[in-house]
Amino acid sequence: MAGIERFYTLFQPEHYDLFIDVNRERKTINGTTKIHGHSSQANVAVNQKDLQVSQVLANGSEVPFTTDNEAEAIRIELPKAGDVDLEITYSASLTDTMMGIYPSYYEVDGEKKQVIGTQFETTFARQAFPGIDEPEAKATFSLALKFDEHDGETVLANMPEDRVEDGVHYFKPTVKMSTYLVAFAFGDLQSKLTTTKSGVEVGVFATKAHQPKELNFALDIAKRSIEFYEDFYQTPYPLPHSWQLALPDFSAGAMENWGLITYREAYLLLDPDNTPLETKELVATVIAHELAHQWFGDLVTMKWWDDLWLNESFANMMEYVAIDALQPDWKVWEMFQTSEVPMALSRDATDGVQSVHVEVNDPAEIDALFDGAIVYAKGARMLVMVRALLGDDALRKGLRQYFIDHQYDNAEGKDLWKALGDASGLDIGKIMHSWLDQPGYPVVSANVDADGQLVLSQQQFFIGDGEDQGREWQIPLDSNYDAAPQIMAEPELKLGDYQTLRKEAGTPFRVNVGNNSHIVVQYDQTLLDDILDHVSDLSVIDQRQILQDLRLLASAQRISYAQLLPLLRQFAGSHSAIVNAELYTIANSLKMFVTPGTPAEQELRQFFGTLVSENIERLGLVPRAGETNDDQKVRPIVLNAALYAQIPAVIKQVHALFTEYQDRLVELPADVRALVLKNEVQNYGSKELFDRLMHDYATTSEVNYRDDLAVAVPQVTDPQLAEQLVAQFENADVIKPQDLRAWYRGLLANDLNQQVAWDWIRKEWGWLEATVGGDMEFATFITVTANIFHTPERLAEFKAFFEPKLDTPGLAREIKMDVRTISGKADLVAAEQSDVLQALSENVQ
């Protein structure tokens, strides 16, 4: 395994002059990079990757150099140590990997066009220019950009343009920043602009394939988010502008380049007249996330990638803080409960998972750090716990001092804890050490013992096999009983006589009220029955938490899965979106216990019909006047369940809705559009329909309609159509590599045609690795496979294919965890299937 060489200790850049000449037609880059800095010894190195270096000058004179491709370096022999001006001349190729400097492809009125953009996180700046490509190596940058320019094209960068001379665009020098935050773009773009109260110019940019109105929502959210953060952080936005750019080809969701944030189109653009509320919330939180980074990540940057969580966890929490302040009617903290919380709890219960803070020993491991469930979701949960302990006044005071102490510099986790601790008087570092530096989380068991004492205990929680290493956590209990302390640091606590406590409190005993702590709670039957008898008194977040914890406990075989079924019927009439989301997560998990095409599957479909009857009748298929936000979100949940139930009347009504809109499918009500299309593919499918929907996918510029098609089309029932679909997986003119995972997952989840998708990924793994192998999303193809497989046969096939790849850098942890994931489900089905099927028969009406 290659080690990481860090070059900053030997050479510290202070300023870069970047000249980059891009020729789109020839797909070439020619550049000259001048670096003023200080060397601590005569032999230094700078990063490069895939650059053809022709000359290196030091203080105007040629010096010897060698290109070390394995270390991604240029090794340079200077005459002496000290201040030096390096000048490196090089060339390179534009690629289609969505890394470095790359083209995005799109069509306008049938004409193929492209826009050039950049993606430099984590270590891809070295593909665009030589430099010290480490977060700690902050410097200022002056960019001079030349390209084969056409009239009317727009040129964007981190800073405003200064002048144009002889076809070269010169931009004002940046503030001191890390290499991975440098960005530029150019092409035939449209824009919408506004200005914040403090004078920051805000813009949204996109290709002209989109309707101008699709930029409006993002512009409003971006402007108000910057204004919110300037107030919340008590620190001005540090740059003159904030550009938001939608790129047609983009591997991640978005990237926080300072002053020029880049986005996948679906996470920035939307039709304000026909977009589901959930999509609006998602787009808003993505924008707020990236703008949170402009301070937390850009102004103050982690010193090294092992503290990546410092950037991502914090921004993940702040996106909810910001949007909750801007749109309180959305109740986005409920969205936090349906996205970040279950993602973190499920992944973090698998033995072998990484901790939030993790050592980085190999270059390939840097991209593998971007585990969304851990670094983003679990890390955000940790910071939500901190916020709950501190309160916003102390949080804001600590953050302001943190920015003052470390602005335009780098920081480590301990620096944040010091600032927050000084502001609050709490030893935050001590509390958080147990959460950030060790993987997993505890189950807190609450029991009434033989002596009538209410006893709490903690133990690491595993789904599937796990080695208990005696880990302990400092747990914020957030109990509704005063007898429970604020923090539980011991393996076991006795709170006192239960009957006495229950009488004094007048309410059932609960732990983790509000579900802010990263734990699962297991109540004994006495305590659980008391809670369920009074469940209507709980908030919807707490109702959801009860269901979620029971599902996780059942998945871990700590309780019987069969006992969940009557609970589903108890909650089936809920009007809450987050309760329904968890209810149907449990209901859908029951599918692994039934074999497709058997009487048991038919009973499960009947059970779904029982669950949905009240809400589907109440809500209907299309929006009605006077609906709540919850109604809008519950409708697609229960409609999807009703389609699985194969309720004939619902299938016909949905088909009638398709027929009504068949000449303008993009105008279908967006909250149910994916389901209308899915119903048509499953129940009225044909070659003509398949061809029509694939044509729409390849040609539409409406990003949310495209996402809906990617949900629906993989539900094909005809094996020949499934083969035709797979044949398009490697055709980037139809399915862009950035979107391929969604298509693969959709077909893999299709019981009728799962084999086609599974055969494809095994046969074409080499192509997949060559196409997206250097990207942080690559390993998630393995993850989505494991999330669907649950039989011993599939487990054996999974191990046979992936275990020989354990030596592939960046994949080993994922493969080992996913073997445990599938194995845990296979063991669960073997142990519980008989009881689940019996309970199913008893609960079908």
JOTAHU-V936662 format. One record per run of one state. SS is the DSSP state (helix for helix, strand for strand, loop for the rest). FROM is the first residue (numbers start at 1). LEN is the number of residues. Records with the same first field share a line. If there is no record, write none. Layout:
SS=FROM-LEN, FROM-LEN
This chain:
loop=1-10, 24-4, 40-3, 48-4, 59-2, 63-2, 69-4, 78-4, 94-1, 96-4, 109-2, 120-5, 128-3, 132-7, 148-6, 158-3, 166-2, 172-5, 178-1, 182-2, 188-1, 196-5, 208-4, 233-8, 248-6, 256-4, 268-9, 294-2, 297-3, 303-2, 327-1, 331-1, 339-1, 349-14, 369-3, 391-1, 407-2, 412-1, 425-3, 437-5, 449-4, 461-14, 477-10, 489-3, 506-14, 524-1, 534-1, 538-2, 556-5, 572-5, 594-5, 620-9, 645-3, 661-4, 668-5, 684-3, 700-3, 716-3, 727-10, 749-5, 764-1, 773-7, 789-3, 806-6, 844-2
strand=11-13, 28-12, 43-5, 52-7, 61-2, 65-4, 73-5, 82-12, 95-1, 100-9, 111-9, 131-1, 139-9, 154-4, 161-5, 168-4, 177-1, 184-4, 189-7, 201-7, 241-7, 254-2, 260-5, 296-1, 300-3, 409-3, 442-7, 453-8, 475-2, 487-2, 492-6, 520-4
helix=125-3, 179-3, 212-21, 265-3, 277-17, 305-22, 328-3, 332-7, 340-9, 363-6, 372-19, 392-15, 413-12, 428-9, 498-8, 525-9, 535-3, 540-16, 561-11, 577-17, 599-21, 629-16, 648-13, 665-3, 673-11, 687-13, 703-13, 719-8, 737-12, 754-10, 765-8, 780-9, 792-14, 812-32
